[in-house]
Amino acid sequence: MSDRLPLRGLGLAAALALSSVAVGQGFVPETIGETTLGVPQSSWFIVKGGLGSAYVFDAAEGGMLGTLSLTPPTPTLRRHAERGEIYAAETHYSRRTRGERSDMLRIYTHETLSPVAEVPLPKDVGTLHRHYLGIIEGSAYVAVFHMTPAQSVSIVNVDSRRFVGEISTPGCALTLPAGERGFLMICGDGTLQWIGLDEDGGEAARVRSERVFSVEDDPLFDEPAPTAAGWQFASFEGLTMEAVVEDGQIQVRESWSMLGEEDDGWRPGGSQPLAYDAGSDVLVSLMHEGGKDTQDEAGTEAWLFHRAAERRIGRIKFEDDATASNIQVVQGDEQPLLLASIGGSVHVFELDTGKRQRVIETGRGGYLLPY
């Protein structure tokens, strides 16, 4: 047998020898560090694709700040500003995409975007929608929506890191924080439902509105935009209305149309068609030209409305026949900014002028969430 090493083995031996010499001469291998985020800015936002991780960007500077490594079925996440925590309703499988399933509310810290705790959930998390997770205002509770196929909501106490209980919500979906310690839902019979919690996180009140939309004739998008007082909804045919909860009662303001006489053939659409800026009371809607049942089509323009005046005050046409499926408003250094997800990038516009400030290459589409 030959004593000579093959070339492949010789290369490995040489590499090991050089490595040992370098260590012997005082070489210190690089260690993996940990970067912490600074104070959150109002211009930060999150891009959350349909599957997988979420990414934090700064609309004012244009850079990416960090990554939240989420499981593929995770539908959405929410940041609790006062607690400095981020909550994600996650699903895990023992063999990544198969095997034993476990669902949980996972808690991340803002500083490092790393998980710090998790609370097991007894039911399968609904994995379809960004409003299937809500932080209940004025409390330590988070609501997580389930569809197994029965519809229900889990309540988690994030102070004590424990599952509180499950509330059955047949025929109703979403967990929109509203009123005093409660959440609003859209129901399949054309009504809205509000569930209020007691101090222990149990159901204390359940209120149903009158029928406010027709599921057959003009359904509502299940993507309302939060306002200062409640939630702004839009219908497939372009009607918009605000729903608020006051003194434990649902109040739906009178609807008005986003379409004028000259707007025949236009209608709202997209995955995330509405955005709202409270400072200027401006509602933004993605719009496209199309017929009935085209509510899923992306928008070729963003229309701006002064909500109190109930009239359009501007139009932003996306360049090069581009279309956007998702929009979000964040506050920049001096003015509000409109974000539009177009392909694998986010286009940033000045809300008051419609001027495009920059394009942020994100490499992916998806929901645009405030940070």
N, C-alpha and C positions, 0 to 999 in steps of 0.2 A: 504494500500500500504506500502511495506517495506521501511524503511529509509536507508537501507544499499545500498551502491553503488555496482554495478557489478564489477568484478575484472578488466575488461577493463577500466571502468571509474575511478577506484581507481588508476590504474597505471598512467593515464593521470593526475589526480589530484596531485599525488605525484610528477610527473615530473614538473608540473607547480609550485608547491610549492618550490621544490629544485631550479628551475630556478630563482624564485623571490628572494630566499635567497642569491643565488650566486651574482645576480646583486646588491643586497643591500650591499654585502660585498666588493664591488668595482670591480667585474668582468667586463671586457671590452670585448664585442664581437669582433671577428676578422672581419676586413673589407676587402673587395676585393681590391687587389692592381693591379697595371699595370706595367708589365715588358717591358722595352725598349730594342731593339736590339742595339748592338754596331755598329761600322763601318763595312760595308759589306766586306767580304773576298772573294778572287777569287775562293776559294774552296767551297763556298756555292752553293747549287743547290736546285731546287724545284721538288717535285714529284706531278704531277697533274693527278689524275685518270680520267676515262671517265665521272664519275658523282661525283659531290660534291666538297669538300674542297681541298685545295692545302697545302703542307707541306714543310717547309724550313729545310734543313739538311746541315751539314758541312761534306764534304767528307774527310777532313784532320783529324778531331776529331771523326767523327762517330755519333755525337749526333743530335737530333732534336732541332731546334731553335724556331720554332713558327708555327702557323696555320693561314691560310687565309680562313675564312668561306665564301665559295662561294655557289651560287645556283647550283643545280644539272646540269642544261643545260649549264653552263659556259664552253666553250671549252678550253680556254687558258688564259694566262695573260703575261704581260711584265713589267719589271722594268725599269724606267728611272733613270739612275745612277746620273746624274747631279741634277735632281729635287728631288731625294729621294722619288719618288712616284712609285706606282705599279698600272697598269691599267688592268681592267678585263671587257670584254664585257659580260654582264649578262642578263639573262632572269628571270623575276619574274611573278608568278601567284598569284592572290588574294586569292586562296585556295590551295596554295602550288603547287599542280600538275594540277590544273584546274582553271577555272574562267578567269577573265580579265587578259590579258597578257600585260606586260610592259617591254621594252628592254632599256638598258642604258649602257653607259660606266661609270663604277664605279671606283673611284679613292681612293686608299689606301695610307697611309703614311708608309714609311719604319720603322720608329721608333717603332710603336706599331702594325703594320699590321692591323690597324683599318680603316674603311671607313671614308673619310673626305669630299667627294663631289661626285656628280653623274650628268651625262649629259644625258637626255632622247634622245633616237634614234627613228626615225620615222618608221623604218622597223624592221622586225624580224631578229635577229642575227643568222647567220649560226652557228650551234652548233656541228659541226663535226670535226673540225681541229684546230691544234695549230697555223697554219699560217693564220688564219682568223682575226688576229689582228697584226698590225705593227706600231711601232713608226717611223715616217718619220724623217730621219736623217737631222740635220741642220735646224730644224723647231720646232714649237710648236704644230705640228699636229700628230694625231693618226688616222690610217685607220682601219675601221671595215667592214668585209665582210658580205653581206646579200645574201640569196638565198630563194626567196619567191613565186614561184620558179625562178623568174627573178633574174639575178645576178647583184649586184651593190655594191658600197663601200660608206660608210658614212665617212666624214671627221669631226673630232672634234678638236677644239682648246683647249688644256689643260691649256693654260695660262688664257684665259678668261672664261674657263669652259662653252663652248657653242658649239652647233651643227652648223657646217659651211655649209654643203650641201651634196648632194648625187650625185655620179658619176655612170652612167650606164656602166656596163662591160659585155655585153652579150657574152656568150661562154667562159669567162675567169674567173679564180678563184685564190685565195691566195693574200696576201698583203705583199710582200717581199721588205723591204726597200732597195732601190738601187738608185745610181746616186745622182744628186743634187735635193733634195726635191721631191722624187718620189718613186714609188713602182713597182715591177715586178710581172707579173702574168703568169700562164700557161694557154694556150688556147686549146680548144678541137680539133682544126685543125692541131695541131702539131707545133704551133708557140708560141713565147713568146711575151708578151705585156708589155710596160712600159708606165706609166702615170706620168707625171710631174705636180707639183702644182705651182701656182703662190704665191706671198707673202700673199695673202688673203685666201689661201687654196682652191681656185678654180682650175679646170683643165686648164693647160696651154699647155700641149703637150701630144700627144698619138702616140706611135711608135710601129710598129709590126715588128718582126723579120721574116726572111725567115723560111720555115718549117725546124725544127731542129730535129724532131723525128717523128716516125710513130705510131699513136694511134693503128693501127691494128697489125703491125708487132712487134714493140718493144716500148711500152709506157714508159714514165718517171714516176718514183715515185714522188708523190707530197710532198715529204719530203726532200728537199735539205738542205745542210749544209752551213751555212754562212762562207765565206772566207774573207780574208783581203780586197779583191777588189770587190767581188760579191757573187755568190751562186754556189755551186758545186752540180750538178745533177747526178743521176744514173738511168740507164734504167733497165727494168726487166731482160734483157739478160746480164747485167754486163758492159755495156759501161758507161763511166763517162765523164762529160764535165763541164766547168765553164762558166757561163754567167755573164758579167759585163756590166754596163752602163757608157759610157764615152761620154761627150759632147752631151748628149741627144740621143745617139744611142746605140742600143743593140749590143754587140759583144759576140759571142759564140765561145769559144776556140775549137780547133779541139779535137774531142773525142778520147779516148783510152780505151782499154779493161782492166778490172781488172782481167781477167781470162787468164791464160797461157795454153799452149798445154796440160799440165798435169792436168788441172783443169776441165776436162770434167765431167759434171753432177753437178757442183757447180753453185750457183747463189745467188745474194743478196736477202734479204727478211726481213720482220718484219714491225712493225708499225713505227719505227724510225730508218731506216737502216744505216744512215750516220752520222758521226761526223768528226770534223776537228780541228787540232791544228795549229794555224798560226805560232807559234814560231818555230816549227820543220818542218812545211809544210807537216805534216802527215795526210793523209786521212784514216779514219777507216770505214770499212763496215761490217755489219753482213752478214754471209754467211751460207748457208745450202746446202745439197745435195737434189736435187729434180728436177722434170720435169717442163715443161711449165705450167704456171698458178699457180705456188706455191709461188708467190711473197709475200703472206701474212704470210708464215710460218716463225716462229722465227729462229734465227741463232744458230747453234751449235758452231760456232767459230766467232771470230772477226779478220779480216785481215787488216794489216797495210800496207799502200802504201806511198812511197815518191812521192809526187805529181809531182814535177819538173822532177824527173827521170822517172816517169811513170812506176814504178816497185814495186812489193811487197817486203817488208822488214821484215815482221814478221807475226806470226799467234798466236792467243790466243785461246786455246781450253777450253771451259767451263767444269768444273769438273762434274763427276757423270752424264754424259749425259744431263746436264742442257741446257736449251735454253733461249735466251734473245730476246725480241722483241724491246727494246729501248736502245739506247746508247747516251752518251753525254761526251764531254771532258771538264774538268775544270782544273784550274791551282792550284796545291798544293803548299806547302811551298817551295819546291825545284825543283819540276818537274811536268809536266802535268799528270793528272790522267784520266783514262778511267772509266766511270761509265756504268754498264750494269744492266738493270732491269731484274731480274730472280725471277719469282714467286712473293712472298711478300717481297723481299729484293733487295737491290742494292749492287752489288759486285764492289769493287774499286780496279783497277789495275794500276800499274805504267806503263805509256805508253811506256817508252823506254825499259823496261826489260820484260814486260808482267807479272811481279810478282803480285799476289793478295795481297793487303795490309790488307784489312778488308772486312767484310760483315756487312752492315747496315740493320737491320731489320726495314722495313718501314710498314709492315702489309698490303701493297697494291702495285699494279702495276700501270703503267701509263706512261705518257710522262715525260721525264727528261728535265727540262728547266734550263738554267743558271740563277743565281740570279743577 
